[in-house]
Amino acid sequence: MIYDVIVIGSGIAGLCAAIKAKEQNLKVALVSKTSPLRSNSSMAAGGINAPFGLLEPDSHDNHIADTIKGGDGLSKESFVKLLCENAKDAVDYLESVGSNFDKFENGKYAQRAFGGAGKKRTCYVGDKTGGAIVQALMKKAKAVGVEFVLDHYLLNLLHENGKISGVSLLRKRDSLVVVYVAKAVVLAGGGYAGIYRSHTTNPQDTSGDLQAAALRAGLRLIDMEMTQFHPTCFVGSGSLISEAIRGEGGYIVDENGERFVDELLPRDKLARAVYNKSLTSKVYIDARHLGEDVLNKKLPTFRKSALSTQGVDPLTEVVQIQPSAHYTMGGIEIDEETSTQIKGLYACGECAANLAHGANRLGGNSLLDAVVFGLLSGEKSAGYAKNAEFNNFDYKNVIRDMQLVNQILDNDTKYNINALKKSLGELLYKRVGLYRDEDGLSRAYDSITYFKGILTGVNCSLKNRDDNFELIAILEYRNALTVAEALTLAALNRKNSIGAHSRTDYPEKPKDSKHSYAEFRSGKIRVGFVGLSKTDRFLSKIAKLIKGS
Ligand SMILES: Cc1cc2nc3c(=O)[nH]c(=O)nc-3n(C[C@H](O)[C@H](O)[C@H](O)COP(=O)(O)OP(=O)(O)OC[C@H]3O[C@@H](n4cnc5c(N)ncnc54)[C@H](O)[C@@H]3O)c2cc1C
């Protein structure tokens, strides 16, 4: 199949990119391993930030300062500005395609408080914001003529002489490796928090496939050690209790019913406070005082999931919580136009390292990132495709993908893929979790090396070629191991504590914040640091002074 632009990933970033590219009269495909309704985007609950200032005076500058403060000194000013200065237009755009945000009686957007924000800045659709946005964008994408290529799994990027040529995909219906050629490709495959299986708010297929494919294609990954833990998740499942509950005034309490922390702290600080308290007491979210009207109208998903998963009614009872891996600030290196180091290849949304978020993303800024940078990726990739020729690629790379798929399908298996994924999740939560140290990280690295060493024995027990879920799970696991290795090595190498990365053996904050990178060199993942420019450091300091942090 031949396209001008191929977008991989049907979350909000991918949908926005595909719509924008298609509006330039090009042939555009939106490829995804699942339905758009199963993306993280469609699970997003609490809302999207935009400084409309409808309840209290607000501005781009306030939003910029809060985002930089939240990022703990690792945000890059140029990315923050792009994100925040386009926020109101982004929400208006979503409204124009039919997202139908909640409104006050005067017809203006309703806005709620979110952690780390000085103002009530988060627009929402009850606690189903992501689902509403995805449905509206899907309709729009279909209306403008984007071709949906669902149930196709990206295996690798095809490129030659520094230019993109297309992608190799696994067609799930018959497990065939197929090649899709394009002048430009946009990667919008989401993050990798799902690799913390059993300790994550993400579905387990959020496995960092595209980050691993980018690494194999010779690209750098940035800030891979920056895993954000969400402070309020259901105990046991790890699934999310939206920040919207705290935004609406919910409390976090210990087993004596005492509040012990400011519920609207940025997530890194709040997650650690919840974790620390949980060492001596159970921790709960208390929403009883919000009343039936707020719970039913503004937070219906929370009430339903508390009832169905925990058997607890938040109207009359407190709900026990724990932190879980939720979002990954790290990802594929991009510039301010979402370009990567391969010409014609772009990345946006959670799979890219959007330097706006620094070492800790603010709640409500991720959906915003997906829209602002998704639209930008669509525009830039289409602009590139209009003037580009199709590029060659070496078919040997496709044959290698076919051989891997055949090997996993045909060879005997010695291991249970579910058990392996769970072990990896437990390992990462324990050793590369909210707190890290040299000993734990080294042990994690050794375990990951062991897991890699036994990969040839990890094959399908079911040999059918139609919709073989085990095959996909194994491919995802292989990518998860690559990403876990980059994450652990970057965490080992960062000998200080900043934002989401907290080293008990190196608690000091770095004087000179730098972004880390991971790349393949001589067949191995190597890590190092990229410097921040002097201007960024200066602006970051000014923003901190203004906010008095
Ligand atoms: C439970 C939950 C609640 C959240 N609530 C909020 C919120 O209220 N506000 C906020 O700002 N953020 C929130 N977030 C974060 C936010 O939802 C995500 O960061 C954002 O939606 C990411 O969008 P995306 O388009 O980049 O990726 P995703 O929505 O994750 O989409 C990735 C897409 O890539 C596809 N894909 C991945 N790998 C492959 C492959 N190998 N081949 C083909 N396709 C592939 C997937 O199938 C999917 O379609 C929440 C996250 C979760 C998990």
The ligand as a Tripos MOL2 file, in Angstrom:
@<TRIPOS>MOLECULE
LIG
   53    58     1     0     0
SMALL
NO_CHARGES

@<TRIPOS>ATOM
      1 C1         -6.6200    6.0990   32.8050 C.3       1 LIG1
      2 C2         -5.9580    7.3260   32.2450 C.ar      1 LIG1
      3 C3         -6.5090    8.5880   32.4700 C.ar      1 LIG1
      4 C4         -5.8990    9.7360   31.9650 C.ar      1 LIG1
      5 N1         -6.4830   10.9650   32.1730 N.ar      1 LIG1
      6 C5         -5.8990   12.0790   31.6290 C.ar      1 LIG1
      7 C6         -6.5140   13.3590   31.7640 C.ar      1 LIG1
      8 O1         -7.5740   13.5070   32.3430 O.2       1 LIG1
      9 N2         -5.8800   14.4290   31.2140 N.ar      1 LIG1
     10 C7         -4.6850   14.3320   30.5370 C.ar      1 LIG1
     11 O2         -4.1660   15.3380   30.0510 O.2       1 LIG1
     12 N3         -4.1010   13.1050   30.3630 N.ar      1 LIG1
     13 C8         -4.6790   11.9950   30.8830 C.ar      1 LIG1
     14 N4         -4.0810   10.7680   30.7190 N.ar      1 LIG1
     15 C9         -2.8990   10.6560   29.8500 C.3       1 LIG1
     16 C10        -3.3580   10.7280   28.3890 C.3       1 LIG1
     17 O3         -4.5340    9.9910   28.2280 O.3       1 LIG1
     18 C11        -2.3190   10.1730   27.4280 C.3       1 LIG1
     19 O4         -1.0540   10.6600   27.7310 O.3       1 LIG1
     20 C12        -2.6690   10.6010   26.0120 C.3       1 LIG1
     21 O5         -3.9980   10.2310   25.7260 O.3       1 LIG1
     22 C13        -1.7190    9.9690   25.0050 C.3       1 LIG1
     23 O6         -2.2790   10.1470   23.7370 O.3       1 LIG1
     24 P1         -1.5300    9.5380   22.4780 P.3       1 LIG1
     25 O7         -2.4010    9.8090   21.3130 O.co2     1 LIG1
     26 O8         -0.1430   10.0470   22.4520 O.co2     1 LIG1
     27 O9         -1.4100    7.9740   22.7550 O.3       1 LIG1
     28 P2         -2.5100    6.8590   23.0840 P.3       1 LIG1
     29 O10        -3.8200    7.4220   23.3900 O.co2     1 LIG1
     30 O11        -1.8600    5.9820   24.1030 O.co2     1 LIG1
     31 O12        -2.6280    6.0820   21.7110 O.3       1 LIG1
     32 C14        -1.5760    5.2840   21.2270 C.3       1 LIG1
     33 C15        -2.0640    4.5480   20.0030 C.3       1 LIG1
     34 O13        -0.9670    3.8690   19.3960 O.3       1 LIG1
     35 C16        -1.3520    2.5600   19.0460 C.3       1 LIG1
     36 N5         -0.1440    1.7200   18.9940 N.ar      1 LIG1
     37 C17         0.7770    1.5250   19.9770 C.ar      1 LIG1
     38 N6          1.7160    0.6560   19.5410 N.ar      1 LIG1
     39 C18         1.3980    0.3070   18.2700 C.ar      1 LIG1
     40 C19         1.9580   -0.5580   17.3020 C.ar      1 LIG1
     41 N7          3.0390   -1.3180   17.5480 N.pl3     1 LIG1
     42 N8          1.3610   -0.6520   16.1000 N.ar      1 LIG1
     43 C20         0.2250    0.0460   15.8130 C.ar      1 LIG1
     44 N9         -0.3640    0.8620   16.7080 N.ar      1 LIG1
     45 C21         0.2130    0.9970   17.9150 C.ar      1 LIG1
     46 C22        -2.3400    2.1790   20.1460 C.3       1 LIG1
     47 O14        -3.1630    1.1130   19.7430 O.3       1 LIG1
     48 C23        -3.1120    3.4910   20.2900 C.3       1 LIG1
     49 O15        -4.1030    3.5900   19.3080 O.3       1 LIG1
     50 C24        -4.6890    9.6080   31.2290 C.ar      1 LIG1
     51 C25        -4.1300    8.3430   30.9950 C.ar      1 LIG1
     52 C26        -4.7540    7.2050   31.4930 C.ar      1 LIG1
     53 C27        -4.1220    5.8650   31.2370 C.3       1 LIG1
@<TRIPOS>BOND
     1     1     2 1
     2     2     3 ar
     3     2    52 ar
     4     3     4 ar
     5     4     5 ar
     6     4    50 ar
     7     5     6 ar
     8     6     7 ar
     9     6    13 1
    10     7     8 2
    11     7     9 ar
    12     9    10 ar
    13    10    11 2
    14    10    12 ar
    15    12    13 ar
    16    13    14 ar
    17    14    15 1
    18    14    50 ar
    19    15    16 1
    20    16    17 1
    21    16    18 1
    22    18    19 1
    23    18    20 1
    24    20    21 1
    25    20    22 1
    26    22    23 1
    27    23    24 1
    28    24    25 2
    29    24    26 1
    30    24    27 1
    31    27    28 1
    32    28    29 2
    33    28    30 1
    34    28    31 1
    35    31    32 1
    36    32    33 1
    37    33    34 1
    38    33    48 1
    39    34    35 1
    40    35    36 1
    41    35    46 1
    42    36    37 ar
    43    36    45 ar
    44    37    38 ar
    45    38    39 ar
    46    39    40 ar
    47    39    45 ar
    48    40    41 1
    49    40    42 ar
    50    42    43 ar
    51    43    44 ar
    52    44    45 ar
    53    46    47 1
    54    46    48 1
    55    48    49 1
    56    50    51 ar
    57    51    52 ar
    58    52    53 1
@<TRIPOS>SUBSTRUCTURE
     1 LIG1         1 GROUP 0 **** ****
